[in-house]
Amino acid sequence: VSVQALYIYPVKSCGGVALDSAVVTPQGLGLWQKKSGVALPLDRQWCVCDEDGFVQDIRVQPKMATVTVELVEGSSHIRLSEPGVSSLTLPVTEDWYTGSEHPEVIVSDRHKSMWFGRPLTGRCAGAEAETWITNFIHSHNSIARSEKFRIVRFMSGTAGTGEVPQRQLSKSFKGKSIIAKRAKTNDTAAFADCAPYHLVSSSSLEDLSRRTAENSSLELPLATARFRPNIVISGMAPYAEDDCWVLKIAGCQFRQLGPTGRCVIPTTDPQTGIRNEDEQPRATLMEYRPRPYGDGAHGGPTFGIWLVPDDVGVEIAINSEVLKPLTSQL
């Protein structure tokens, strides 16, 4: 079993960036920064908010999936673009987002911060970014409720005192969810939904593609981008990842917090931002996959697993070995 692909999604719900290698950080995959020598997390470190600080994502703004995101200038900046429109470039380091031009923003997840556990603190990416993303959303969504939208940079910080991270996965859903109960105090993330790492198996995707082919006219095989994973592995039997409660990737140990419930996001074409009228491939998943979180706004049929790292600073790459040292649930 080995790593087949690695992805980061710097801006929540926008396009992904494929990587040949990456560094494991508490908040997700990152890259070494040449000037500082520090491993900087780059997954879901930015999000789009409305004027009230509520996160906008593919669930409510499906066209966001079509925004192309690239790492540029030696991975010191990200660039957002769409055809026919001037691009937007932003520095990656947190210390750029200071001063009156980058005011503090309190970010909520549209579900009373149940996913985040508490409102999170970020900083506005500036007036140019506000104009760019506002124009993008209004050009694709004529009924958008907010007049203006902002791009917000996550600020690592701490939650009050000590070394407790700003976001604690153990506090999500008031500590009552399956994921929260399995999380440790320092398990954290930036603006990702439930955990800093999301893993899917290529054999599971192949099996779902085969099943979906009988019910729809979607692209085959199904685009990996529909599921927005960070790590894709190959060489494992379909859905065997469900029982991987501990994994070692390139020697780095990860713990599973739970399976990934699927909402409408996989039904959104990542190239066009258009939802599938038959709700595929989610409808097919509903026929045979478990629904441990129910089928409401926080549930759905499962596909893939949420992970947190026990080791950080480790570099993983395509073809890195994946081992399953334990089989019992933690």
N, C-alpha and C positions, 0 to 999 in steps of 0.2 A: 504494500500500500504506500502511495506516495502523493505528494502535492502536485496537482495538475495545473492549478492557476491561483493567482493571488490578485485581489482587488481592494482598492480603497475608494471611498465615496466622500471626498473632502467636504462637499456641500450636501447636507441631508436631502435626499430625494432627487438630486441632480445626477448627471452621468458619472460613471465609474472610471477609474484609471487602472489599467492592468500593469502589474509590476512583475519583474523577474525575481526580485528578492525584497524583503522588508524586515524591519526590526520589530520585535514584540515589545509593546509598551502597555501599561495598565489600561489606557484608554482606547487601544486598538492598534492596528498596524501603523508603522511610521517609518521614517527614513533618518539616517544620520545627517546632521547638518554640518557642512564642511567648516564653517567659521567657528562654531561653538563646540563641535564634536559631540553634541547632545543628540540623542534619539528623540525626534519630535513626532508625536502622534499626528496623523493626518486623515483619520477616518471620522467623518461626521463632526468635524471641528467647527464647521459653519452651518448655520441654518437660516431659513427665510421666515420672517415673522410679519404679522400684520401690525397695525398701529397699537394694538393692545398687548402685543408681546406673545400672541398665540402662534405656535409653529404652523407653517404651511408645508404640506408634503404632497406626495402623489395621490393620497386619498382624496384631497380636496382641490389640488391643482395638478391634474395628471400631466399637463404639458411640461412640468418641471423635469420629467424624466428625459426630455429631449435636449436639455442643456448640456453641451459638451464641456467637460472640465479637463484641463491639462495641467501637468506640472511643467513649469518653464523656468528659465534663468537658473539652471542648476538646482532645480527643485526648491528654490527659495521663494517662489511665487506660484499661485494658481491662476489660471486664466479660464474665464467662463465665456462661452460664445454660442451663437446660433447663426445659421446662414443668413446673410444679408444684413446683419446688424453688427455694429462695432463691438469688439470684445471688452471684457472687464478683467483687469489684472489686480490681484491682491497679494500682499506679502503673507507668508505663512506664520511668522513668529508672533507670539502674543504681545511682545513689548511694542510693536508698531501701533497697536490699537489703544492708544492713550490720549489724554488731552480732551479738550472741549469738542473737537471734531469727531470724537469717538465716544459718545456718552454711554454710560452703563445702561443695559437693557435687562429687564427681568423677563425670562422666557418661560412660558407654560406650554404644556403639551396638548391642549384642547380637551383633556379629560380630567380636569381638576388636578393636573400634575400627578395623576396616579402612576403613570409610567415612570416619570422622572423622580417620583418620591417627594419632591418639593420643587418650587420654582427655581430655575437655575439662573446664574448671573453670567451675562456676556457683555460684549461691547460692540456698538454699531460700527460697521465697516466704512462708514462715511457717506457723504452726500452723493458722490459719483455712483457708488454701489446701490444706494437707495433709488436713484433715478433709473439705473439700468434694470434692476429687478422689478421695479414698479411698472416700467414700460413693457417688460416682457410679460408679466402676468396680465396686465390689462389688454395687451394685444391678442392674447389667447383666451381670455375669460372676461366677457363683457358684463357679467353679473357679479364680479368679485366684490365682496362686501366692503373691503377696506379701500380707502382712497390711496394710501401709500403703503409700501412694503419695505422692509429693511433686511439686509444681510447682517447677521450677527455672528461674531467670533466668540467661541466658548473660552471662558477664562478658568484655568485649572483651579487655582485657589484652594481654600479649605472651608469646611462647614463649621465656622466658628473657631474652635481651639484645636490645638494639637495637629496631628498629621492626617486627620480624617478627611478624605477627599470631599470636594463640594457635592458631588453626586455619589450617593451610596445605593447600590443595587438592592441592598437588604432593606431599604426603606420604600421600595416601589410597592404600590397598592397597599400602603400602610403596613408593609411588612407581612401581609397575609397571603400573597401569591406564592405559587410553587417556586418560582424563580427567586423571589425575595428570601424565602425560607432556606434555600440552598446556598445563597450568597453569603460570603464572609464580610466583615465590617469594611474592609478596604477594597472590596471589589467595586469597580467604578466604570464609568464610560463618559463620553461627552454627550452628543445629541442623538446617539443611536437609540432605538426603541427600547430594547430590553437588556442588551449585553454588548460588550465591546467587540466580540468576534462572532461571526455567523458562518457556519460550515455546512456545505452540501456535498453530496457524493455524486460523481458523474454517472455511476450506474443507476442511482435512484432517478436522476434526470432522464436517462435513457429509457427507463421503465415507464416513467410518467409520459414521456414523448410518445411511446408506443401506444399507451392506453388512450391518450388524448387524440391520437390520429384517427381513432375509430369514431370520435364524436365531433370533430371540428376541422377547420381548414387553417389552423394556425401554422406558423413556420415550423418545419421539422429539420433537425431536432429543435426542441424548444430552446429559445435563447436563454442562456445562463443569466443574462442581465435582468430578466423578469423577476428573479429571486434575490438579486442583490447580495450575493455571498461575499465574504472576505477570503475564504479559503475553500477551494474545490479540491477534493481528493479523488483518486482513482484506485482501482484494484480491490475494492470492497464490495461485497454482495449488496444488492439493492436494499436500502433502508437498514442495513446493519449499523449505520451510524447512530440510530435511535438508542442502541444499547451501549454506546461508547461513553461511559461516565467519566473516564479518564483517558486522555490521549497524550502521546508524546510526539511532537513534531520537531524534527531536527534537535531532539533532546530537550525541548521546552515542554513542560507539562501544562496541560489545559484541563480544566474541569467543566463538565457539562452542567448547565443550570436548568436546562429543560428543552423540549422540542419547540420549534418555531411555528406558531399558529399563523395561518395565511388568510389575509384579508383580501381586498380588491387589488392590491398592488400587482400581483402576478398576472392579472387580467389586462393590465395596461401595456400596450405595445411600447417598448422602450425607444423605438425609432420614430413613432408618430405621436405618442401620448394619447392614443385612442383606446378606450376600453373595448374589450370583446363583448359583443351583444349577448353571447351565450354564457358569459362569465367563465370562459375557459382560460387557463386550465384548472381554475379553482373548482369548477363544477365536477370535473373528473376526480380531483382529490377528495371531494366530498363523498364520493361513492365507496372509497375503500380505506381512507386514512383516518386515524383516531382524532378525536376532538376533545382533548383533556381540559381545555379552557372554555368549552362550550362553543357557541356559534354567534356570539354577540360582537360588539365593537372590539373586544379584546381577545377574541377567540378565532375559531376557524380550523379547518383540517391542517394537520402538521406536515411540514416538509423542511428538513434541515434541523440543525441544533444550535443553541446558543452556548457560547463558551466564554470562560474567563481564564486568564493565565496565572499560574503559580510562579512562573519564572519570567523575568523581563530582561531586556538587553540582548536577547538571543536573536540571531539572524536566521530567518527561514527563507527558502527559495523554492522555485519550481524544481521538482524531483526530490525534494527533501523527504526523508523516510518518515512514515507515520506508523507509530506503534500503539497497540492497545494493551497496556500492561495489566489493567484490572478489568474485570467484567461485572463486578457487583456495583449496585447503585450506592452512592455516598449518602 
